Amino acid sequence: MVREGPAEPAPPKQEPYPAEKARGGVIVLNTPARRWIFLAGLAGAVVLVLVLGFLR
């Protein structure tokens, strides 16, 4: 591979992103429908593991 132009300089060094700002994920289950969908997904995963375990 041939370089078409001069090499680019390295990007300036940055401070690491603080962990306090990075932790922002929240599961918001503020409606009954969202709660039921979440719980159904968890129950479905458990049932799937049990069924695949029995079929094995």
C-alpha atoms as a printed R data frame, in Angstrom:
   type eleno elety resid chain resno       x       y      z
1  ATOM     1    CA   MET     A     1   0.000   0.000  0.000
2  ATOM     2    CA   VAL     A     2   1.375   3.404 -0.958
3  ATOM     3    CA   ARG     A     3   0.723   6.515  1.110
4  ATOM     4    CA   GLU     A     4  -0.711   9.361 -0.972
5  ATOM     5    CA   GLY     A     5   0.398  12.204  1.285
6  ATOM     6    CA   PRO     A     6   2.355  13.060  4.392
7  ATOM     7    CA   ALA     A     7   1.611  11.292  7.649
8  ATOM     8    CA   GLU     A     8  -0.967  12.951  9.896
9  ATOM     9    CA   PRO     A     9   0.137  14.094 13.346
10 ATOM    10    CA   ALA     A    10  -1.112  12.180 16.375
11 ATOM    11    CA   PRO     A    11  -4.290  13.561 17.965
12 ATOM    12    CA   PRO     A    12  -3.792  15.649 21.100
13 ATOM    13    CA   LYS     A    13  -3.776  13.716 24.361
14 ATOM    14    CA   GLN     A    14  -7.089  13.951 26.223
15 ATOM    15    CA   GLU     A    15  -7.976  13.397 29.844
16 ATOM    16    CA   PRO     A    16  -9.965  10.191 30.524
17 ATOM    17    CA   TYR     A    17 -13.735  10.586 30.750
18 ATOM    18    CA   PRO     A    18 -14.782  10.647 34.432
19 ATOM    19    CA   ALA     A    19 -16.650   7.569 35.654
20 ATOM    20    CA   GLU     A    20 -19.261   9.698 37.411
21 ATOM    21    CA   LYS     A    21 -20.409  11.065 34.052
22 ATOM    22    CA   ALA     A    22 -20.203   7.717 32.263
23 ATOM    23    CA   ARG     A    23 -22.611   5.956 34.632
24 ATOM    24    CA   GLY     A    24 -25.952   7.151 33.374
25 ATOM    25    CA   GLY     A    25 -27.819   4.022 32.290
26 ATOM    26    CA   VAL     A    26 -31.175   3.606 33.969
27 ATOM    27    CA   ILE     A    27 -33.891   1.079 33.172
28 ATOM    28    CA   VAL     A    28 -37.099   3.052 33.324
29 ATOM    29    CA   LEU     A    29 -40.099   0.808 33.899
30 ATOM    30    CA   ASN     A    30 -42.567   3.552 34.643
31 ATOM    31    CA   THR     A    31 -45.629   2.050 32.949
32 ATOM    32    CA   PRO     A    32 -47.333  -1.287 33.647
33 ATOM    33    CA   ALA     A    33 -46.923  -2.355 30.012
34 ATOM    34    CA   ARG     A    34 -43.157  -1.841 30.127
35 ATOM    35    CA   ARG     A    35 -42.932  -3.773 33.390
36 ATOM    36    CA   TRP     A    36 -44.890  -6.708 31.947
37 ATOM    37    CA   ILE     A    37 -42.816  -6.769 28.766
38 ATOM    38    CA   PHE     A    38 -39.588  -6.739 30.808
39 ATOM    39    CA   LEU     A    39 -40.782  -9.518 33.119
40 ATOM    40    CA   ALA     A    40 -42.095 -11.563 30.190
41 ATOM    41    CA   GLY     A    41 -38.682 -11.314 28.532
42 ATOM    42    CA   LEU     A    42 -36.943 -12.518 31.683
43 ATOM    43    CA   ALA     A    43 -39.415 -15.373 32.115
44 ATOM    44    CA   GLY     A    44 -39.086 -16.274 28.431
45 ATOM    45    CA   ALA     A    45 -35.310 -16.510 28.750
46 ATOM    46    CA   VAL     A    46 -35.653 -18.837 31.752
47 ATOM    47    CA   VAL     A    47 -38.209 -21.008 29.964
48 ATOM    48    CA   LEU     A    48 -35.999 -21.175 26.876
49 ATOM    49    CA   VAL     A    49 -33.021 -22.336 28.946
50 ATOM    50    CA   LEU     A    50 -35.150 -24.991 30.671
51 ATOM    51    CA   VAL     A    51 -36.641 -26.282 27.411
52 ATOM    52    CA   LEU     A    52 -33.251 -26.442 25.713
53 ATOM    53    CA   GLY     A    53 -31.861 -28.214 28.785
54 ATOM    54    CA   PHE     A    54 -34.568 -30.869 28.632
55 ATOM    55    CA   LEU     A    55 -34.172 -31.367 24.891
56 ATOM    56    CA   ARG     A    56 -30.468 -31.872 25.211
